[in-house]
């Protein structure tokens, strides 16, 4: 396994570790991809999280914070669903 594959596995493991908290509130999160150049993790919030006005806070204070603590402190988490809604 190369370093990027190991890092991607660590990211998906971290996301899977916090998924139950989102699922308890009727939402969910799906890993889309990891861009090693920009250190961006692309995800899609689903269920109740998709339309929740607090979703950005969930991403930064919950998901991103946890991934930075457990994987790499320079990673940024991006909700691809929000990006596509702007175009």
C-alpha positions as CSV (number, residue, x, y, z in Angstrom):
1,X,0.0,0.0,0.0
2,X,1.3,3.4,-0.8
3,X,1.2,6.4,1.6
4,X,-1.8,8.0,-0.1
5,X,-3.8,4.7,0.1
6,X,-2.9,4.4,3.8
7,X,-3.9,8.0,4.4
8,X,-7.2,7.5,2.6
9,X,-7.9,4.4,4.7
10,X,-7.2,6.4,7.9
11,X,-9.6,9.1,6.7
12,X,-12.4,6.6,5.9
13,X,-11.8,4.9,9.3
14,X,-12.1,8.3,11.1
15,X,-15.3,9.1,9.1
16,X,-16.8,5.7,10.0
17,X,-15.9,6.3,13.7
18,X,-18.0,9.4,13.8
19,X,-20.8,8.3,11.5
20,X,-23.0,6.9,14.4
21,X,-23.2,10.4,15.9
22,X,-24.6,11.8,12.7
23,X,-26.9,8.8,12.2
24,X,-28.3,9.3,15.7
25,X,-29.6,12.7,14.5
26,X,-31.0,11.3,11.3
27,X,-28.1,12.1,9.0
28,X,-25.1,10.4,7.5
29,X,-21.8,11.2,5.8
30,X,-20.3,9.6,2.6
31,X,-16.6,9.8,1.8
32,X,-16.2,10.9,-1.8
33,X,-12.4,11.4,-2.3
34,X,-9.2,12.7,-0.9
35,X,-7.0,15.1,-2.8
36,X,-3.4,14.7,-1.6
37,X,-2.2,17.9,-3.2
38,X,-4.7,20.2,-1.5
39,X,-5.2,17.9,1.5
40,X,-8.9,18.3,1.0
41,X,-11.3,15.5,2.0
42,X,-14.5,15.6,-0.1
43,X,-17.6,14.2,1.6
44,X,-21.4,14.4,1.1
45,X,-23.7,14.9,4.0
46,X,-26.9,12.9,3.7
47,X,-30.3,12.6,5.3
48,X,-31.1,15.3,7.9
49,X,-27.6,16.6,7.7
50,X,-28.0,17.5,4.0
51,X,-30.4,20.3,4.6
52,X,-29.5,21.3,8.2
53,X,-28.4,24.9,8.7
54,X,-25.8,23.6,11.2
55,X,-24.1,21.3,8.7
56,X,-21.1,23.6,8.2
57,X,-20.5,23.6,12.0
58,X,-20.9,19.8,12.0
59,X,-18.2,19.6,9.3
60,X,-15.7,21.9,10.9
61,X,-16.2,21.4,14.6
62,X,-17.0,17.7,14.3
63,X,-15.8,15.9,11.3
64,X,-12.8,18.0,10.3
65,X,-11.7,18.4,13.9
66,X,-11.8,14.6,14.5
67,X,-9.9,13.9,11.2
68,X,-7.3,16.5,12.1
69,X,-6.8,15.0,15.5
70,X,-6.6,11.4,14.3
71,X,-5.1,11.6,10.8
72,X,-3.5,14.9,9.7
73,X,-3.9,18.3,11.2
74,X,-3.7,20.1,7.9
75,X,-6.7,18.3,6.3
76,X,-9.8,20.4,5.3
77,X,-13.2,18.7,4.9
78,X,-15.4,19.9,2.1
79,X,-19.1,19.1,1.6
80,X,-19.3,18.4,-2.2
81,X,-23.1,18.8,-2.0
82,X,-22.7,22.5,-1.0
83,X,-20.2,23.1,-3.8
84,X,-22.5,21.7,-6.5
85,X,-25.4,23.8,-5.2
86,X,-23.5,27.0,-6.1
87,X,-23.2,26.1,-9.8
